[in-house]
Amino acid sequence: MSTAMVSVRLQGDLKDRLDALASTTGRPASYYLREALEQHIAELEYAYTLRAEVEAARRGEMRTTSHSELKAELGLD
């Protein structure tokens, strides 16, 4: 697996917390940044996909189903 360098700007208090965690555990700060990104990137991707779909629906670019149509389709009339 190849790796790439990324530069990140952090607020001072967040950087201090990251440094303290790294110091306490003996792991590099980059380890925790990588862990956080790996754990949360799927959530961010999902949220931004939903946002794009909502915006497309509002613009009328995708087919939607009304509440009454859905109830009828499910036999809940």
N, C-alpha and C positions, 0 to 999 in steps of 0.2 A: 504494500500500500504506500503510495507516494504521499508526501505531506507538502503543505504550502504555508508560507508565513502570512499572518494577518495582523494588522495593527489595530488596536482598539483603544479608544479614549474612555476613561472611567472617571466618575466623580471621585474626589479625594477620599470621602468616607467609604465608598465601595472598594476602592483600591486598598485602603487600610485594612478593611475586613478580609479581603482576599489575601493580602500579605500575611496577616495574622494566622489565617487558616493554613496557609502554606508553611509558615514557620512552625506552627504547632504540630502539624502532621509530618513534616519533613518531605512533603511532595512539592513540586514546582507549581507556581500559580497557573501556568499554562495547562496543567493537568485538570484543574478545577474549571477553568474556562471551557476546555474541550468537553468535560463531563456535562456541564450545564447546557452547552449547545447541543450535544447529542441527545440529551433527555428532552429538550424543549423545542427543537426545530420542527418536529412533526406537528406539534400543537400550533405553532405559528403558521406553518404551511396550510393547515386545515382552516384556521381562522381567516386567513387572507383569501383562500379559495371561496369560502362561504361569502365573504364580503363582496368579492367579484361577481358571484352568482346573484346575490341580492341586487347589486347595482345593475346587472344585465336584465334582471326581471323587471326592475323599475323602469328601465328604458324600453321595455317591451321587446327585448331581443330573444326571449325564451318563452316557451309555452308554460303557462301556469294553470293550476286547477283551483277553481273557487271552492269555498267551503261547502256550498250546496251541491256542487258537482261531486265533490269527494264523498259527502254523505250518501248521495244516490249511488255512487259507484260501490260503496261498501255496504249498501243495503241498510242504511241507518235512518232512512226517512221516516 
